[in-house]
Amino acid sequence: MQLFYNSEIHETTEQFSFSKEESKHISKVLRKKVGDILHITNGNGWLFEAEILIADIKNCIATIVSKDLKPKKSYTLHLAVAPTKMNDRYEWFLEKATEIGIDNITPIICDHSERKVIKHERFEKILQSAMKQSLQTYLPKLNEAISFKEFINQDFTGQLFIAHCEETDKKSLKSELKSNQDVTILIGPEGDFSSKEIEMATNRKFQPVALGDTRLRTETAAIVACHSVAFINEL
């Protein structure tokens, strides 16, 4: 199955037109014809089946023939991850985290951050592509980049963790995770969180955790954390 994404389709939509770019892809690249069925999601859990009415390379039109609202997971995962110095590493994290299963992503600007500006529009496209590739119907929410202090001073529910490399009393993330609970995890930049940031987080009830016995890159740490949460909830 090939999945398409269109945020403008909702449960009451009966007929719609694809963009010029997608129309060309459907008609010319995929060679779809009138009567063929396409699968589409709006990123809000809905999976639609649509029949092609007009297979035009500039304006492909389809009509909805069935719809199905997929259930949400029993938990939500929010990763707050500092932007990496090399943009492609953060993009890799976004792609893989979407494939594994993540709900919210917030880029946080930390004391040791070398990159403080992100390409929000490009990141959104990566999330959309990864959602389609992994055949999921819920698009992760990419929040605007904010400072570490702003982030931790918000109100949170569920389990709260901060993964860092300082030699302090830390427990394994996998041993502390509980299934069917919302989870928020902080992942620092290449230079790690500062001691001040770690103290601020622990004062806000974020529990210090380790992600293993080796020192991980920012993007690797984020994926390990993401997979750990997914694994615990599959048991």
JOJOLIN-V570175 format. One record per backbone hydrogen bond with DSSP energy under -0.5 kcal/mol. CO is the residue of the C=O (numbers start at 0). NH is the residue of the N-H. If there is no record, write none. Layout:
((CO | NH) (CO | NH))
//
This chain:
((1 | 38) (3 | 40) (5 | 8) (9 | 12) (13 | 63) (15 | 61) (18 | 22) (19 | 23) (20 | 24) (21 | 25) (22 | 26) (23 | 27) (23 | 28) (24 | 29) (25 | 31) (32 | 35) (35 | 51) (37 | 49) (38 | 3) (39 | 47) (40 | 5) (42 | 138) (44 | 69) (45 | 41) (45 | 47) (46 | 67) (47 | 39) (48 | 64) (48 | 65) (49 | 37) (50 | 62) (51 | 34) (53 | 55) (53 | 60) (59 | 17) (60 | 52) (60 | 53) (61 | 15) (62 | 50) (65 | 48) (67 | 46) (67 | 69) (75 | 77) (75 | 182) (76 | 78) (76 | 102) (76 | 103) (77 | 79) (77 | 184) (78 | 80) (78 | 105) (79 | 186) (80 | 107) (84 | 86) (85 | 88) (85 | 89) (86 | 90) (87 | 91) (88 | 92) (89 | 93) (90 | 94) (91 | 95) (92 | 96) (93 | 97) (94 | 98) (95 | 99) (96 | 100) (102 | 140) (103 | 78) (104 | 142) (105 | 80) (106 | 145) (107 | 109) (108 | 147) (109 | 112) (117 | 119) (118 | 122) (119 | 123) (120 | 124) (121 | 125) (122 | 126) (123 | 127) (124 | 128) (125 | 129) (126 | 130) (127 | 131) (128 | 132) (129 | 133) (130 | 135) (131 | 134) (136 | 44) (136 | 138) (139 | 141) (140 | 104) (140 | 142) (142 | 106) (145 | 108) (146 | 150) (147 | 151) (148 | 152) (150 | 153) (158 | 183) (159 | 206) (160 | 185) (161 | 163) (161 | 208) (162 | 187) (165 | 167) (167 | 169) (170 | 209) (171 | 175) (172 | 175) (172 | 176) (177 | 180) (181 | 158) (182 | 77) (183 | 160) (184 | 79) (185 | 162) (186 | 81) (188 | 191) (193 | 197) (194 | 198) (195 | 199) (196 | 200) (197 | 201) (198 | 202) (199 | 203) (200 | 203) (200 | 205) (201 | 204) (204 | 206) (206 | 161) (207 | 170) (208 | 163) (209 | 172) (213 | 215) (216 | 220) (217 | 221) (218 | 222) (219 | 223) (220 | 224) (221 | 225) (222 | 226) (223 | 227) (224 | 228) (225 | 229) (226 | 230) (227 | 231) (228 | 232) (230 | 233) (230 | 234) (231 | 234))
//
